[in-house]
Amino acid sequence: MEIREVLALNLRNYRQAQELSQEELAHRAEIDRTYISSLERCVYAASIDVLDRLAHVLGVEAADLLRRPDPGAEPAPASKT
């Protein structure tokens, strides 16, 4: 799994766990909603500053957004957003 895919998966999972829409996360992090969508679709790689802002809003460490899932972990359900 490439690092962009790891970020996309973790970002989506943390966002959905907090029941945040892409739009609400983007607003709180002062980032455009389409950029959040692009990150979750592996279109763009986030800068360290963006990672830090997203992590702050989500209440996690930036490293958590880049942490690879355990090999035996079940995949997260597909997003509808």
C-alpha positions in Angstrom: 0.0 0.0 0.0 1.5 3.3 -1.1 1.7 6.2 1.4 -1.0 8.2 -0.4 -3.3 5.2 0.0 -2.5 5.0 3.7 -3.3 8.7 4.1 -6.5 8.4 2.2 -7.7 5.4 4.2 -6.8 6.9 7.6 -8.1 10.3 6.8 -11.5 8.9 5.6 -11.7 6.6 8.7 -10.9 9.3 11.2 -13.3 11.7 9.5 -16.1 9.2 9.4 -15.5 8.1 13.0 -16.2 11.7 14.1 -19.2 11.9 11.7 -17.6 14.8 9.9 -18.4 15.5 6.2 -15.6 16.4 3.9 -17.0 19.9 3.8 -17.0 20.3 7.6 -13.5 18.9 7.9 -12.3 21.2 5.2 -14.0 24.2 6.9 -12.4 23.5 10.3 -9.0 22.9 8.7 -9.3 25.9 6.4 -8.8 23.7 3.3 -11.0 23.5 0.2 -13.4 20.6 0.3 -12.3 19.4 -3.1 -8.8 19.1 -1.7 -10.1 16.8 1.0 -11.9 14.7 -1.6 -8.7 14.6 -3.7 -6.6 13.4 -0.7 -9.2 10.7 0.0 -9.0 9.6 -3.6 -5.2 9.6 -3.7 -5.1 12.3 -6.3 -2.8 14.6 -4.3 -0.1 14.2 -1.7 -0.6 16.4 1.3 2.1 18.8 2.6 3.3 18.4 6.1 1.4 21.6 7.0 -1.8 20.3 5.7 -1.3 17.0 7.5 -0.7 18.9 10.8 -3.9 20.9 10.3 -6.0 17.9 9.5 -4.6 15.9 12.5 -5.3 18.8 14.8 -8.9 19.0 13.7 -9.3 15.3 13.9 -7.7 15.2 17.4 -4.9 12.8 16.4 -1.2 13.1 15.7 0.0 13.7 12.2 1.8 10.4 12.3 -1.5 8.6 12.9 -2.6 9.7 9.5 0.4 8.0 8.0 0.3 4.9 10.1 0.0 1.7 8.0 -2.9 -0.6 9.0 -2.0 -3.9 10.7 -1.6 -6.6 8.0 -4.4 -8.7 9.6 -6.8 -5.7 10.0 -10.1 -5.8 8.1 -10.5 -3.2 5.4 -12.7 -0.2 6.3 -16.1 -0.1 4.6 -16.4 1.9 1.4 -17.2 5.6 1.8 -20.4 7.1 0.4 -19.0 10.6 0.4 
